[in-house]
């Protein structure tokens, strides 16, 4: 659910910096161009040293490149995180007695002696790397530098030769001079701080996992520490002067329906988000964030359900049941004088008990029927937006239009994203595949009504439910 608040183009800069550091070749390859001349969709993939990453799409080449950069950067971040997780710890540095004259590791309860000889030695302890301050050989210095890089901390002390000569004796205590060059182990990216440093989030929840991210923010799956309840926690960056960021939580708090994602709680706090000018995890920016705690839907998105369930014998009947639930949710939203404005399969979820739950109210707005009201233009997802949504005067009918596309998509699962975009564009223009017309004549009639270019000719959510319940209307011929 993908474009952070900093803007997707920042990831192009991140990739440039990353490739400069790695001395890698960065290219953007145009994969495909689809759609009519006035409504092009570009597909572009990132290539790094000939390695191809997931392609991104956009209404312009610049937008597609930015989207592709974001997808590639997410993969690179996961790989970097995996590399950091694989870095050896002090507990894994064990070596047998009778080692070679080279720097070696000897496992002892509190210290590890990396003795080159008895006069020049490195003592590795749980809090860092210690060396004697006199006459270190170059190979010993190299070992110290290597360990410092691996473990993130190095400390220098002065110690007497006699104390260093006895590796089995107590840890060095004489004339200690300590210089902190990097954070100690206790501050180094522990697992529970992998995705957040917000204190309340870390104290109240366990098993925090990121499940999606995009222009709306980041959504985490997390378990409440006290009652072990699984929740979805959405983190949104708060921007000074933009109160609309808080509208989603204000709306969710007022909604109570079985087909709407349930709201539990929220809080505002500091968290670290990726910096706009750095690819380094150690250079994150601190920002005020809104955290929204909601119902977690175990069975994922409607998009995933379509992809995995479409081959089942009961699928067509299941589609009718789930589509009715979607329309019930939309009817309830409209009854509260609200417009969702971003209905699509990826924003519709399925709970553990197999119920539809409409979510992601980040673009919700007032649905009061007043022609004088000017609403934000072009808010939504282009491939699902109603035609009038490109302007500033529209009503609740903009939520009816995507229902037609969603129903078609539920009945006609696509194998690729490219195929989906191409066919949906044809459906918007009233061009249905012949196989679909023969197989689903009644549904085709309903979908055409939902996709009417004249908003007033689209049935309301109440009318749609009546048609679905009775199924006695006569389908028109194509």
N, C-alpha and C positions, 0 to 999 in steps of 0.2 A: 504494500500500500504504500518518482522517487527522487527527490530533489529537496535537500535540506534547506532550512530557512536562509542559510548563507547564500543560496543560489547554486544551481547545478554547475555553472561554469567554473566555480572554484575548484572542482575536481579535475578539470583540465590542467590547471596550474599545479595541482598536487601531483598529477601524473608526470608533468614536465620536470618538476623538481626531483621526483623519484627516479626517473630515467636518467637525469643528469648525474645523480649520485651513483647509480648503478652502471653508468656509461652504456645504457641500452638504447636501442633505436625505437622511437615512438612514431607510429603511423595511425591514420584514421582511414579505413577502407569503406567505400560506399558499397553496401550489400544489395540494396533494392530501393526503387522509387515506385510508389503505387498511388492510385487515386487519380481523379480528374485534374486537369490543369489548374483549376481554381482551388483545389483542396488536396495538395500533395502530401504524402507521408513518406519521409525519408528514413531509411534504415542504414545505420553506419556502425561498424565494429572497430574496436581498438586492437591494434597489433603492436606488441612489444617484443622485439627481436623475433618476429615471425610468429609469436604465440598469439592466437586469436581469442579474444574474450567475447562474452555475450553481447550481441548487438543492441544498440539503443535506437529508439524511434523519436521522430519529432516532426513538426510542421515545417521546419526549415532545416537546412544542413547544420547550421550552428546549434540548434536545439537538439538535433539527433546526436551530434558529436558530444555535447555536454551530457546527455543521458548515457551514452556509451561510456564516457569517462567515469561517471558515477558508478555504473555497474562493474567496470574493471577495477576501480579503486576499492569497492567493497570486497571483491575477491582477494586483492592484494593484501588488504588489512587482515582478513581471516588467515591468510598464509603467514603473514608476519607474526600474528598472534600465536599460531601453531609453532613457529620456530622458537618464539620466546618461551613457550610452555615446555619445549623439548630441551631447553638449556639445562645442563646438569647442576644439581645442588650440592651443598657441602656433604650431605649424607651419602651421595653417590661416589664421592672421591675416596676410594679405598685402594690400597696397594699393599703388596706383600712385603715382608721384611727382606733384607738383602737385596735392595734395589740397586740399579746402576748408579754411577756417579752423577748422572743427570738429575735435575730437579724431580723429586718424586713425592707422592702423597702417602702418608701413613695414618691409618684410621685409629683414633683414640677418642675417649668420651668427649672431651671439651676442645682439644686442639689437635691440629694435624701438622706435623713437622715436615716441611718441604726442604730438607737439609741438602744443600750442595756440599757443604762440609760443616764442621762444628763451629767455625768462626763466622761463616756467612749463611744465615738460614732465614727462611720465611715461615712464620707461624700463621696458619689459617685458623681463625676462630669463627664462631657463629655470628659475630657482629662485624666481621670484615677480614681484611688481610693485613697482617702485621709483618714488618721487617725490622732488622736491626739497622741503625742509622749510619753505620760505618762501613766503608770499603766493600760495597756490594759489587760482585762481578756482573758483567754484562748479561750473562745468561740468567743469572738470578733476577736481575731487573726485568728481563723479558718475561720470566715466569710471573713476576708480580704484576706487570702490566696486563698480561693475559688474564690472570685471575680477576684483576680489577675490572676489566671490560666485561667478563662473564658475570660477575656477581654484583657489579654496580657500586662497590664501595672499596676504599683503600684507606688504611690508617697506618701512620708511621710512629714507631716508638723507639726509645733508646733502651737497650737491654744489655746486661753484663754477659760476657762470653760464658761464664760459668752457668748462668741460668739457661742459656740456649744450648749448652752442651748436654743437658739432661732432658731429652725429649719426653721422658716418662714423669718428669717432675711437675710441680704446679705451674700454672700459666704465669707468664712473665708479669711482674708487678713493679719492677724498679724504674725510677725516673721516667715516667710515662709522658710522652709528648704526642698529642693526638691531632691530626689534621683531617677534617672531613672533606673529601673530594666529591662525594656523591651520596645519595640517600642510603641509609642502612636497609637491611633486608625487610624490616617491618613496614617500610614505606614503598616497597617495590611492587606495584601492580598485583596484589594478591588476587586470587580467583574471584572472590566475592566483589571486588572493585573493578572487575573487567569492563562493565558497562556503565557504571555510575559511581559518583562519590557522594551523592546526596545522603546525608546522615540518616534522615527519617526513612528513606527507602531501604537503606542497608539494615537499619535496626528493626523495622517492622516486617521485612520480607526475607525469604530464603530462596535459593535456587533460581536466581534472576537470570533470565535468558531473553535475548533480543529475538523477536519473531518477525518484525518488519520495520521498514523505515521509508520515509519519503517526504514530500513537501509538507505533509500534515504533521510531521514529527516522527517520533520513534515509539513503537509499541513493544512492551516487554511482557513475557509470561513470568509470573512470580507466585510464590506460595507464602501466604500469611504465616508469620512465625508462631502466632498463638493458636489459631484454630485450623491451620494447615489447609485453608481454602485456597484453591487456585484462582488467580485473578489476572486480568489484563490491565497493565498500567501504561497509560499513554503519556509520553513526555513531550511537551510543546514549549519551544522557546518563547518567552514573553518579550515583546518588543515595546519599548516605551512609547506611549501615545497611541498604541493600537489596541483598543479595548475589545475589538472583535475576536481576539485570541481567546477571551474568556467566555464568549457566547456559547460555545459548544457545551461547556460544563453547566452553564446556567440553563440551557435547554434540556440537557439530559436529566438534570435534577427535577424537572417538572414532568417528565414523561414516565408513564407507568403502564406498560402494555406487554403482553406475552410475546409479541413479535418485534420488540425493540430491545436492543442491548441494555441491560440493567446497569444503572449508575450506583456506585457505592459511596465514594468519598473523593476528596481532592485536597491538595496542598500546594503551596508555592515555596520553592527553595532553590538554592544555588546548585548548579551541576556543571560538569565540564563537557563542552561540546568541541568537535574538531575545529581547530583554528583555520581561518581563511587563508593564511599565508604560510602554512607549514604542513609537511607530511609526517612530522614526528609526533608520536603519541605523548612525548614528554612536553609538548608545546600546545596544550589544549587551552581553549579560552573558557573562562568562567562566565556563566550567564544565569540570569533569573529564568526559572522554568516553572511551568504549570504541570503538575502530575495529576492525572485523572485515573482513578481506580474504578474498574468496570468488571462486569461479568465476563468470564473467560469461556469461549465457545470451543469445546473440545474437538468438534468435527470439522473445524476450519471454515473456509469460505465456500460460497455457492460455486465459485469458479472451480475450486478443487473437486467439489461434489459432482459437477457436470463431467469433469474429466475422468473421474474414477468410477462413476455409477451408470454411465450412459448405456452400457452393454447389458444391463440386467433386464430380465423379462418384465419386471414390474415398473420399469423406469417411467413409461408414459403416465401411468396412474400416479406415481410419486411426483412427477412434474406438476400435475394438476393440483395436488395437495399443497406442494410447496409454493406454487405460484399464488394460490389463494391466500396463503399465509403472508406472502410478500405484500399483496394488495391490501390485506387487513392492516398491516403495519403502516402502509402509506395512507390509508383511510384515517387511521388514528392520528398520524402526523398532521394531516390536513384539518382534522377536527380541532386541533390546537392552533389553527391559523399559522402554520409553519410550512415552509417549502424546504425539502431536503437538498435539492440541486445537484446531487452527485450519486444518484442511484446507479449501480453497476454490480455485476457478480462479485467483484473483489471486496465490495463494501457491505455485502450481505453474508451473514454467518449462520452456522448451524450448531445448535447446542448439543449437549450429551444426550438429551431425550428427543433428538431429531427435529427440533423446532427451528423455524426460521427466526433470525434475529437481525433486524436492520441496524447497522452501526455507522460509524464515521460521520458525525454531524458537524464536521469542521467548516462546511459551507452553508449550513442552515441559515435561513433568513425568514423574516416575517412574511406571511402569506396573505395579509389583509388586502382585500379586493378593492384597490383604489388606483385608478388610472393615473393619478398625479404622482404616485410613488415611483421614483426612479431607483432601480436596483442595479447592482454591480454587473457590468457586462462581462461576458465570456468567463463566467465562474462555473467550473465543472470539468468533466472529461469530454474532450471534443467528440470522440466517436459515439458517445451516448447522449450528448446535449440536444435539446429541442432546437429547431431552427431559430425561434424567436429569442433564444437565450443569448445570442450574440449581441442583442440590443439591451436596453435598460428598462423596457416596459414588458413585463410578463407576469403570469400568475401561477397558480398551482398546477396548471396543465403541463408545465415543464417536467413535472414528476411522472406524468402519465406517459409521455413520449418514450422514455427509456424502458418502461415496462414492456412495450412492444418488442424492443430489441432483446431484452432479457428473456422473454418467453420464447422468442425464436431461437436464441442461443441455447436455452435449456432443451429444446426439442431437436436441435441440429448441432451437436457438439463438433467443435473444430479441432483439427489435429495440430495446426500451427497458428501462431499469432498473426502471421501475414495473411493466411487464409481467412481468419476471423475478420480482420480489418477490411479486406476486400469484399467479402460477402455482406457484411453489415452496411457498407456504403451502398451496395445495390439494394438492400432491403429498405434503407431510408428513402430510396427513390421509387419504391413499389415494385422492384424487380425481384421476384422470388424464383428459386430453382424449381424446375418442373417436378422433380422428385418430391420436393417438400409439399407442393400444391396437391399432388395426388395422395400423399400419405396423410397430410394434416389440413384438409379443406376448411373445416370449421375454425381451427386455430389461425389459419392464414387470413380469414375474414376478420377475426378479432384483432390480429396484429396490424392489419391495414388501418383499422379504425383508430387504434392507439397511436399510429404513426402519422395521422393526418397532419398536413402542413397548416391547417387552420385549427388553432387551439380550441376554439369553441365546439368543433366537431368531434373532439376526443371525448370518450365516455369518462365519467367521474369514477373514482375508486368504488363507490357504492354501486354504480351501474355495472362495472366489471364483475363484481362479486355476484350480482344477480344473474348475469349471463353464465358465469362459471357454475353457479349452483343449479341452474335450470337446464342448461345445455339444450334448449329446444328451439333456438333461433335457426333460421335457414341460411346456410352459408351462400354468399354470392359467388357467382362464377368469376374466374380471373379474366 
